[in-house]
Amino acid sequence: MGRTLPILEPSGDAPDPLVQEGWERRFIAVGARLDESVALYEQLGFDVRLELPTALDLREECGDCHAALQLYRIVYTRRPA
């Protein structure tokens, strides 16, 4: 079963370089939810990029589960140039 994971907004201390390149950070997901989201964004004409989250991307209650971090991906999208 896929699901999204609660995330914190990126801190203002370090700007997200992907956002500066024109990518929009959408959410963190895993499993079927991730696959469906990627397929949907691609059908809508978006470029899709997946990145590994770090413990800083997760809420405090999720940050200690480093094994789970390897399963989740941050979904970024942007309109093609």
MODELLER restraints for C-alpha pairs under 7 A, 6 or more apart:
rsr = mdl.restraints
at = mdl.atoms
rsr.add(forms.Gaussian(group=physical.xy_distance, feature=features.Distance(at['CA:1:A'], at['CA:31:A']), mean=6.39, stdev=0.5))
rsr.add(forms.Gaussian(group=physical.xy_distance, feature=features.Distance(at['CA:1:A'], at['CA:32:A']), mean=6.30, stdev=0.5))
rsr.add(forms.Gaussian(group=physical.xy_distance, feature=features.Distance(at['CA:2:A'], at['CA:30:A']), mean=5.39, stdev=0.5))
rsr.add(forms.Gaussian(group=physical.xy_distance, feature=features.Distance(at['CA:2:A'], at['CA:31:A']), mean=4.31, stdev=0.5))
rsr.add(forms.Gaussian(group=physical.xy_distance, feature=features.Distance(at['CA:2:A'], at['CA:32:A']), mean=4.57, stdev=0.5))
rsr.add(forms.Gaussian(group=physical.xy_distance, feature=features.Distance(at['CA:2:A'], at['CA:33:A']), mean=4.50, stdev=0.5))
rsr.add(forms.Gaussian(group=physical.xy_distance, feature=features.Distance(at['CA:2:A'], at['CA:34:A']), mean=6.92, stdev=0.5))
rsr.add(forms.Gaussian(group=physical.xy_distance, feature=features.Distance(at['CA:3:A'], at['CA:29:A']), mean=5.86, stdev=0.5))
rsr.add(forms.Gaussian(group=physical.xy_distance, feature=features.Distance(at['CA:3:A'], at['CA:30:A']), mean=5.98, stdev=0.5))
rsr.add(forms.Gaussian(group=physical.xy_distance, feature=features.Distance(at['CA:3:A'], at['CA:33:A']), mean=5.58, stdev=0.5))
rsr.add(forms.Gaussian(group=physical.xy_distance, feature=features.Distance(at['CA:4:A'], at['CA:28:A']), mean=5.75, stdev=0.5))
rsr.add(forms.Gaussian(group=physical.xy_distance, feature=features.Distance(at['CA:4:A'], at['CA:29:A']), mean=4.31, stdev=0.5))
rsr.add(forms.Gaussian(group=physical.xy_distance, feature=features.Distance(at['CA:4:A'], at['CA:30:A']), mean=6.65, stdev=0.5))
rsr.add(forms.Gaussian(group=physical.xy_distance, feature=features.Distance(at['CA:5:A'], at['CA:28:A']), mean=5.68, stdev=0.5))
rsr.add(forms.Gaussian(group=physical.xy_distance, feature=features.Distance(at['CA:5:A'], at['CA:29:A']), mean=6.00, stdev=0.5))
rsr.add(forms.Gaussian(group=physical.xy_distance, feature=features.Distance(at['CA:6:A'], at['CA:58:A']), mean=6.66, stdev=0.5))
rsr.add(forms.Gaussian(group=physical.xy_distance, feature=features.Distance(at['CA:6:A'], at['CA:59:A']), mean=6.47, stdev=0.5))
rsr.add(forms.Gaussian(group=physical.xy_distance, feature=features.Distance(at['CA:7:A'], at['CA:57:A']), mean=5.96, stdev=0.5))
rsr.add(forms.Gaussian(group=physical.xy_distance, feature=features.Distance(at['CA:7:A'], at['CA:58:A']), mean=4.87, stdev=0.5))
rsr.add(forms.Gaussian(group=physical.xy_distance, feature=features.Distance(at['CA:7:A'], at['CA:59:A']), mean=5.73, stdev=0.5))
rsr.add(forms.Gaussian(group=physical.xy_distance, feature=features.Distance(at['CA:8:A'], at['CA:57:A']), mean=5.99, stdev=0.5))
rsr.add(forms.Gaussian(group=physical.xy_distance, feature=features.Distance(at['CA:8:A'], at['CA:58:A']), mean=6.01, stdev=0.5))
rsr.add(forms.Gaussian(group=physical.xy_distance, feature=features.Distance(at['CA:8:A'], at['CA:59:A']), mean=5.98, stdev=0.5))
rsr.add(forms.Gaussian(group=physical.xy_distance, feature=features.Distance(at['CA:19:A'], at['CA:25:A']), mean=6.99, stdev=0.5))
rsr.add(forms.Gaussian(group=physical.xy_distance, feature=features.Distance(at['CA:22:A'], at['CA:78:A']), mean=6.53, stdev=0.5))
rsr.add(forms.Gaussian(group=physical.xy_distance, feature=features.Distance(at['CA:23:A'], at['CA:76:A']), mean=5.86, stdev=0.5))
rsr.add(forms.Gaussian(group=physical.xy_distance, feature=features.Distance(at['CA:23:A'], at['CA:77:A']), mean=5.45, stdev=0.5))
rsr.add(forms.Gaussian(group=physical.xy_distance, feature=features.Distance(at['CA:23:A'], at['CA:78:A']), mean=4.97, stdev=0.5))
rsr.add(forms.Gaussian(group=physical.xy_distance, feature=features.Distance(at['CA:24:A'], at['CA:76:A']), mean=5.28, stdev=0.5))
rsr.add(forms.Gaussian(group=physical.xy_distance, feature=features.Distance(at['CA:24:A'], at['CA:77:A']), mean=5.25, stdev=0.5))
rsr.add(forms.Gaussian(group=physical.xy_distance, feature=features.Distance(at['CA:24:A'], at['CA:78:A']), mean=6.06, stdev=0.5))
rsr.add(forms.Gaussian(group=physical.xy_distance, feature=features.Distance(at['CA:25:A'], at['CA:75:A']), mean=6.24, stdev=0.5))
rsr.add(forms.Gaussian(group=physical.xy_distance, feature=features.Distance(at['CA:25:A'], at['CA:76:A']), mean=4.50, stdev=0.5))
rsr.add(forms.Gaussian(group=physical.xy_distance, feature=features.Distance(at['CA:25:A'], at['CA:77:A']), mean=6.74, stdev=0.5))
rsr.add(forms.Gaussian(group=physical.xy_distance, feature=features.Distance(at['CA:26:A'], at['CA:75:A']), mean=5.48, stdev=0.5))
rsr.add(forms.Gaussian(group=physical.xy_distance, feature=features.Distance(at['CA:26:A'], at['CA:76:A']), mean=5.55, stdev=0.5))
rsr.add(forms.Gaussian(group=physical.xy_distance, feature=features.Distance(at['CA:27:A'], at['CA:74:A']), mean=5.74, stdev=0.5))
rsr.add(forms.Gaussian(group=physical.xy_distance, feature=features.Distance(at['CA:27:A'], at['CA:75:A']), mean=5.53, stdev=0.5))
rsr.add(forms.Gaussian(group=physical.xy_distance, feature=features.Distance(at['CA:28:A'], at['CA:72:A']), mean=6.44, stdev=0.5))
rsr.add(forms.Gaussian(group=physical.xy_distance, feature=features.Distance(at['CA:28:A'], at['CA:73:A']), mean=5.44, stdev=0.5))
rsr.add(forms.Gaussian(group=physical.xy_distance, feature=features.Distance(at['CA:28:A'], at['CA:74:A']), mean=4.31, stdev=0.5))
rsr.add(forms.Gaussian(group=physical.xy_distance, feature=features.Distance(at['CA:28:A'], at['CA:75:A']), mean=6.00, stdev=0.5))
rsr.add(forms.Gaussian(group=physical.xy_distance, feature=features.Distance(at['CA:29:A'], at['CA:72:A']), mean=5.51, stdev=0.5))
rsr.add(forms.Gaussian(group=physical.xy_distance, feature=features.Distance(at['CA:29:A'], at['CA:73:A']), mean=5.71, stdev=0.5))
rsr.add(forms.Gaussian(group=physical.xy_distance, feature=features.Distance(at['CA:29:A'], at['CA:74:A']), mean=6.67, stdev=0.5))
rsr.add(forms.Gaussian(group=physical.xy_distance, feature=features.Distance(at['CA:30:A'], at['CA:71:A']), mean=6.26, stdev=0.5))
rsr.add(forms.Gaussian(group=physical.xy_distance, feature=features.Distance(at['CA:30:A'], at['CA:72:A']), mean=4.77, stdev=0.5))
rsr.add(forms.Gaussian(group=physical.xy_distance, feature=features.Distance(at['CA:30:A'], at['CA:73:A']), mean=6.49, stdev=0.5))
rsr.add(forms.Gaussian(group=physical.xy_distance, feature=features.Distance(at['CA:38:A'], at['CA:48:A']), mean=6.62, stdev=0.5))
rsr.add(forms.Gaussian(group=physical.xy_distance, feature=features.Distance(at['CA:41:A'], at['CA:48:A']), mean=6.99, stdev=0.5))
rsr.add(forms.Gaussian(group=physical.xy_distance, feature=features.Distance(at['CA:42:A'], at['CA:48:A']), mean=6.80, stdev=0.5))
rsr.add(forms.Gaussian(group=physical.xy_distance, feature=features.Distance(at['CA:45:A'], at['CA:79:A']), mean=6.97, stdev=0.5))
rsr.add(forms.Gaussian(group=physical.xy_distance, feature=features.Distance(at['CA:46:A'], at['CA:77:A']), mean=6.07, stdev=0.5))
rsr.add(forms.Gaussian(group=physical.xy_distance, feature=features.Distance(at['CA:46:A'], at['CA:78:A']), mean=5.52, stdev=0.5))
rsr.add(forms.Gaussian(group=physical.xy_distance, feature=features.Distance(at['CA:46:A'], at['CA:79:A']), mean=4.87, stdev=0.5))
rsr.add(forms.Gaussian(group=physical.xy_distance, feature=features.Distance(at['CA:46:A'], at['CA:80:A']), mean=6.29, stdev=0.5))
rsr.add(forms.Gaussian(group=physical.xy_distance, feature=features.Distance(at['CA:47:A'], at['CA:77:A']), mean=5.52, stdev=0.5))
rsr.add(forms.Gaussian(group=physical.xy_distance, feature=features.Distance(at['CA:47:A'], at['CA:78:A']), mean=5.31, stdev=0.5))
rsr.add(forms.Gaussian(group=physical.xy_distance, feature=features.Distance(at['CA:47:A'], at['CA:79:A']), mean=6.02, stdev=0.5))
rsr.add(forms.Gaussian(group=physical.xy_distance, feature=features.Distance(at['CA:47:A'], at['CA:80:A']), mean=5.98, stdev=0.5))
rsr.add(forms.Gaussian(group=physical.xy_distance, feature=features.Distance(at['CA:48:A'], at['CA:76:A']), mean=5.80, stdev=0.5))
rsr.add(forms.Gaussian(group=physical.xy_distance, feature=features.Distance(at['CA:48:A'], at['CA:77:A']), mean=4.61, stdev=0.5))
rsr.add(forms.Gaussian(group=physical.xy_distance, feature=features.Distance(at['CA:48:A'], at['CA:78:A']), mean=6.82, stdev=0.5))
rsr.add(forms.Gaussian(group=physical.xy_distance, feature=features.Distance(at['CA:49:A'], at['CA:75:A']), mean=6.10, stdev=0.5))
rsr.add(forms.Gaussian(group=physical.xy_distance, feature=features.Distance(at['CA:49:A'], at['CA:76:A']), mean=5.09, stdev=0.5))
rsr.add(forms.Gaussian(group=physical.xy_distance, feature=features.Distance(at['CA:49:A'], at['CA:77:A']), mean=6.23, stdev=0.5))
rsr.add(forms.Gaussian(group=physical.xy_distance, feature=features.Distance(at['CA:50:A'], at['CA:73:A']), mean=5.71, stdev=0.5))
rsr.add(forms.Gaussian(group=physical.xy_distance, feature=features.Distance(at['CA:50:A'], at['CA:74:A']), mean=5.51, stdev=0.5))
rsr.add(forms.Gaussian(group=physical.xy_distance, feature=features.Distance(at['CA:50:A'], at['CA:75:A']), mean=4.99, stdev=0.5))
rsr.add(forms.Gaussian(group=physical.xy_distance, feature=features.Distance(at['CA:50:A'], at['CA:76:A']), mean=6.24, stdev=0.5))
rsr.add(forms.Gaussian(group=physical.xy_distance, feature=features.Distance(at['CA:51:A'], at['CA:73:A']), mean=5.36, stdev=0.5))
rsr.add(forms.Gaussian(group=physical.xy_distance, feature=features.Distance(at['CA:51:A'], at['CA:74:A']), mean=5.04, stdev=0.5))
rsr.add(forms.Gaussian(group=physical.xy_distance, feature=features.Distance(at['CA:51:A'], at['CA:75:A']), mean=6.81, stdev=0.5))
rsr.add(forms.Gaussian(group=physical.xy_distance, feature=features.Distance(at['CA:52:A'], at['CA:70:A']), mean=6.96, stdev=0.5))
rsr.add(forms.Gaussian(group=physical.xy_distance, feature=features.Distance(at['CA:52:A'], at['CA:72:A']), mean=6.73, stdev=0.5))
rsr.add(forms.Gaussian(group=physical.xy_distance, feature=features.Distance(at['CA:52:A'], at['CA:73:A']), mean=4.98, stdev=0.5))
rsr.add(forms.Gaussian(group=physical.xy_distance, feature=features.Distance(at['CA:52:A'], at['CA:74:A']), mean=6.15, stdev=0.5))
rsr.add(forms.Gaussian(group=physical.xy_distance, feature=features.Distance(at['CA:53:A'], at['CA:69:A']), mean=6.31, stdev=0.5))
rsr.add(forms.Gaussian(group=physical.xy_distance, feature=features.Distance(at['CA:53:A'], at['CA:72:A']), mean=6.91, stdev=0.5))
rsr.add(forms.Gaussian(group=physical.xy_distance, feature=features.Distance(at['CA:53:A'], at['CA:73:A']), mean=6.06, stdev=0.5))
rsr.add(forms.Gaussian(group=physical.xy_distance, feature=features.Distance(at['CA:53:A'], at['CA:74:A']), mean=6.02, stdev=0.5))
rsr.add(forms.Gaussian(group=physical.xy_distance, feature=features.Distance(at['CA:54:A'], at['CA:69:A']), mean=6.92, stdev=0.5))
rsr.add(forms.Gaussian(group=physical.xy_distance, feature=features.Distance(at['CA:55:A'], at['CA:63:A']), mean=4.67, stdev=0.5))
